[in-house]
Amino acid sequence: MSIGDWDVFGDMARLRRGLDRFSEGLWPGREASEGEAVWAPPVDVYEEDGGLVLVVDLPGVRREGIDLRIDDASVTLEGERGRTESSSGVRLERPVGRFRRAFRIGIPVDPSGARATYREGVLRITIPRAAPGGRARVRVEVE
């Protein structure tokens, strides 16, 4: 294998999943303490039509429980997912509890034009580009 074939980000993701599984074995049923995030939903971020698009997998999270805040430099997503079935399952792999994701945005965006839709467990956030120098912070209502 040459250095050009190395998937460093894939290897880091596999390492994190392994460490998560290991730590779950040490502290089964661990509850989040106040303000602590115990899991992070996967997010795809890309540019589309002159703006930024974030697609977040949030199956089992109620729309009303999603808190989305956007300013000219960052996107912050928080919420909570509870257990939907009996907690005495044979194997429980889906994370529950509080989650939080925060992203620094590398391009100027207009938070006031942001829109979020939530369908079938997938949150799609679109944020239009803005002229540099604009300052705004908004809480986005999820449709």
C-alpha positions in Angstrom: 0.0 0.0 0.0 1.3 3.4 -1.0 0.7 6.6 1.0 -1.6 7.7 -1.8 -3.9 4.7 -1.1 -4.3 5.5 2.6 -7.8 6.5 3.6 -6.8 8.4 6.8 -10.3 9.7 7.5 -11.9 6.3 7.0 -9.3 4.8 9.4 -10.0 7.5 11.9 -13.8 6.9 11.7 -13.3 3.1 12.2 -11.0 3.8 15.2 -13.6 6.1 16.7 -16.4 3.5 16.3 -14.1 0.9 17.9 -13.4 3.2 20.8 -17.1 4.0 21.2 -18.0 0.3 21.3 -15.2 -0.3 23.9 -16.3 2.6 26.1 -19.9 1.4 26.0 -18.8 -1.9 27.4 -17.1 -0.1 30.3 -20.1 2.0 31.2 -23.3 0.4 30.0 -26.4 2.4 30.2 -24.4 5.6 30.8 -26.7 8.7 30.9 -25.6 12.1 29.6 -24.9 14.6 32.3 -26.3 18.1 31.9 -25.0 19.7 28.7 -23.0 16.7 27.6 -23.4 15.2 24.1 -23.1 11.4 24.0 -23.5 10.9 20.3 -23.1 12.8 17.1 -25.3 12.2 14.0 -23.5 11.8 10.6 -23.6 14.8 8.4 -22.8 15.4 4.7 -21.8 19.0 3.8 -21.5 20.3 0.3 -22.0 23.3 -1.9 -25.0 23.5 -4.2 -26.5 26.3 -6.2 -24.2 28.9 -4.8 -24.9 28.0 -1.2 -24.2 25.4 1.5 -26.2 22.2 2.1 -26.0 20.0 5.2 -27.8 16.6 5.2 -28.1 15.1 8.7 -29.3 11.6 9.6 -31.6 11.8 12.6 -33.9 8.8 12.6 -36.1 8.6 15.7 -35.6 12.3 16.6 -38.8 14.3 16.9 -38.9 17.5 14.8 -39.8 19.6 17.8 -36.7 18.3 19.6 -34.3 19.7 17.0 -32.5 23.0 17.9 -30.8 24.6 14.9 -28.8 27.8 15.1 -26.9 29.5 12.3 -24.7 32.6 12.2 -22.4 33.9 9.5 -19.6 31.6 10.6 -21.1 28.5 12.1 -24.0 26.0 12.2 -25.0 24.4 15.6 -27.4 21.5 15.8 -28.6 20.0 19.1 -31.3 17.7 20.3 -32.1 14.4 22.0 -33.2 11.0 20.9 -34.9 8.7 23.4 -35.1 4.9 23.3 -38.1 3.9 21.2 -38.2 0.2 22.2 -37.7 -1.7 25.4 -34.3 -0.9 27.0 -33.8 -4.6 27.8 -32.9 -5.5 24.2 -30.5 -8.3 23.4 -28.2 -5.9 21.4 -28.5 -2.1 21.4 -26.4 -0.2 18.9 -28.4 2.9 18.1 -27.2 5.8 20.2 -29.7 7.6 22.5 -29.5 10.7 24.6 -28.3 14.2 23.8 -26.5 15.0 20.6 -24.7 18.1 19.3 -22.9 19.0 16.1 -21.2 22.3 15.4 -19.5 23.4 12.1 -17.4 26.4 11.2 -18.4 27.6 7.8 -15.6 28.5 5.4 -17.7 30.6 3.1 -19.8 33.7 3.7 -23.5 32.7 4.2 -26.8 34.5 4.9 -28.4 32.9 8.0 -31.6 34.8 7.4 -32.1 32.9 4.2 -31.5 29.5 5.7 -34.2 26.8 5.4 -34.4 23.4 7.1 -36.7 20.5 6.2 -37.1 17.2 8.1 -38.5 14.2 6.3 -38.2 10.5 7.0 -35.4 11.0 9.6 -33.3 13.2 7.4 -32.7 16.9 8.1 -31.7 19.0 5.1 -30.4 22.5 5.8 -29.8 24.9 2.9 -28.0 28.2 3.6 -27.5 30.7 0.7 -24.2 32.5 0.2 -23.9 36.1 1.3 -21.8 39.1 0.6 -18.7 39.2 3.0 -19.1 41.4 6.1 -22.8 40.7 6.9 -23.4 39.7 10.5 -26.5 37.8 11.6 -27.5 35.0 13.9 -30.8 33.2 13.6 -32.6 30.2 15.0 -34.0 28.2 12.1 -37.5 26.6 12.4 -37.4 23.1 11.1 -40.3 22.3 8.7 
